[in-house]
Amino acid sequence: MAERRSKTFNVSWDQLHRDAKALSWRLSELGPWRCAVAIARGGLVPAAIVARELDIRLIDTVCIASYDRMAQGGVRVLKQVAGDGEGALLVDDLVDTGRTARTVREMLPEAFFATVYAKPEGRPLVDLFLTEVSQDTWIHFPWDTELHYAQPVAERLSGP
């Protein structure tokens, strides 16, 4: 059986800004929104961009911990928001396996859920996303990376 290789997708600040703005264009036809709710921490930057583009002044956060660097752990709710999410735009950077999304959906069942990136396992849990990536792709967001040498794909495939 062939070993399944994990892929990476590096997102720059410019790319994230363009993608969040493109998501805003799609969302502009679906509002108006009473407020934006960012899923912290990953959703903070996209939510700020979307809120600016859609002139949403009321912004709140749902704080959830489910990742430790590059590994998923148990979902821990650190901060909730009041209400059922009616009129709220829920924003995150990525829906991956859907564990965080399920937790937030239970908290805010009436919210409209938008993400910049979506993987197949989590995609059914969001109402709108901009870009789909494969389940075996790890996305490196700009707040988690620094510039360094990039190994060519051919070298990666040929091994050490």
C-alpha positions in Angstrom: 0.0 0.0 0.0 1.4 3.4 -0.9 2.1 5.8 1.9 -0.3 8.8 2.0 1.7 12.0 1.8 0.5 15.1 3.6 0.6 18.2 1.5 1.1 21.8 2.7 -0.4 25.0 1.5 1.3 28.2 2.5 -1.0 31.2 2.7 0.7 34.7 2.7 -0.8 37.8 4.3 -1.6 39.1 0.8 -3.4 35.9 -0.2 -5.4 35.7 3.0 -6.5 39.3 2.6 -7.5 38.7 -1.0 -9.4 35.6 -0.1 -11.2 37.2 2.9 -12.2 40.1 0.7 -13.5 37.7 -2.0 -15.5 35.9 0.7 -16.9 39.4 1.7 -18.1 39.9 -1.9 -20.1 36.7 -1.7 -21.4 37.5 1.8 -22.5 41.0 0.7 -25.4 39.6 -1.2 -26.6 37.6 1.8 -26.7 40.2 4.6 -27.4 42.5 6.3 -25.7 41.1 9.4 -26.4 42.1 13.0 -22.9 41.2 14.1 -19.8 39.2 13.2 -18.5 36.5 15.5 -14.9 35.3 15.0 -13.9 31.9 16.0 -10.7 32.7 17.9 -7.9 32.5 17.2 -7.8 31.5 13.5 -11.0 33.4 12.6 -9.8 36.7 14.1 -8.0 38.1 11.0 -10.6 37.0 8.4 -13.4 38.3 10.6 -11.7 41.7 10.9 -11.4 41.9 7.1 -14.9 40.7 6.5 -16.3 43.1 9.1 -14.5 46.0 7.5 -15.6 45.1 4.0 -19.3 44.7 5.1 -19.3 47.6 7.5 -20.1 45.4 10.5 -19.3 47.3 13.7 -20.4 44.8 16.3 -17.8 42.0 16.6 -17.6 39.3 19.2 -15.6 36.1 19.6 -16.2 32.5 20.4 -12.9 31.1 21.9 -12.2 27.5 21.3 -9.0 25.5 21.6 -8.6 22.4 19.5 -5.2 22.6 18.0 -1.7 22.4 19.5 0.6 23.5 16.8 0.1 20.9 14.1 -1.9 18.3 16.1 -5.6 18.3 16.8 -6.7 17.7 20.4 -10.0 17.8 22.2 -12.3 20.7 21.7 -12.3 23.1 24.7 -14.7 26.0 24.8 -13.0 29.0 26.5 -15.6 31.7 25.8 -19.1 31.7 24.4 -21.5 34.4 23.2 -25.0 35.0 24.3 -28.0 34.1 22.1 -28.6 31.6 19.4 -26.8 33.5 16.6 -29.8 34.9 14.8 -28.5 37.6 12.4 -24.9 36.8 13.2 -22.2 36.1 10.7 -19.8 33.4 12.1 -16.3 33.6 10.6 -13.4 31.2 10.7 -10.2 30.7 8.7 -10.8 27.0 8.0 -13.2 24.2 8.6 -11.1 21.0 8.8 -12.6 17.8 10.4 -15.6 19.8 11.6 -15.1 19.2 15.3 -14.9 22.9 16.1 -17.6 23.7 13.7 -20.0 21.2 15.3 -19.4 22.7 18.7 -20.0 26.3 17.5 -23.1 25.2 15.5 -24.5 23.8 18.7 -23.8 27.1 20.5 -25.1 29.4 17.7 -27.6 27.3 15.6 -29.1 30.3 13.8 -25.8 31.9 12.8 -24.6 32.0 9.2 -21.3 30.2 9.1 -18.6 31.3 6.6 -15.0 30.2 6.3 -12.2 31.1 3.9 -11.0 27.6 3.4 -12.8 24.2 3.8 -11.7 20.6 3.8 -14.2 17.9 2.6 -14.9 16.5 6.1 -16.0 19.9 7.5 -17.5 21.4 4.4 -21.1 20.3 5.1 -21.0 22.2 8.4 -20.5 25.7 6.9 -23.0 27.7 4.9 -20.3 29.3 2.6 -16.6 28.9 2.0 -14.3 30.4 -0.6 -11.7 27.7 -1.4 -11.7 23.9 -0.9 -8.4 22.1 -0.1 -7.9 18.4 0.2 -8.3 16.7 3.6 -4.6 15.7 3.7 -3.4 19.3 3.2 -2.0 21.2 6.1 -2.5 25.0 5.7 0.2 27.2 7.1 -1.4 30.5 7.9 0.8 33.7 7.9 0.6 34.2 11.6 2.2 30.7 12.1 5.1 31.0 9.6 8.4 32.8 8.8 10.3 33.0 5.6 12.7 30.1 5.0 14.2 27.9 2.3 11.5 25.9 0.4 12.5 22.4 -0.6 11.6 21.6 -4.3 8.8 19.0 -4.7 11.2 16.7 -6.6 13.5 16.6 -3.6 10.6 15.9 -1.2 9.5 13.0 -3.4 12.9 11.4 -3.8 13.4 11.3 0.0 16.5 12.0 2.1 
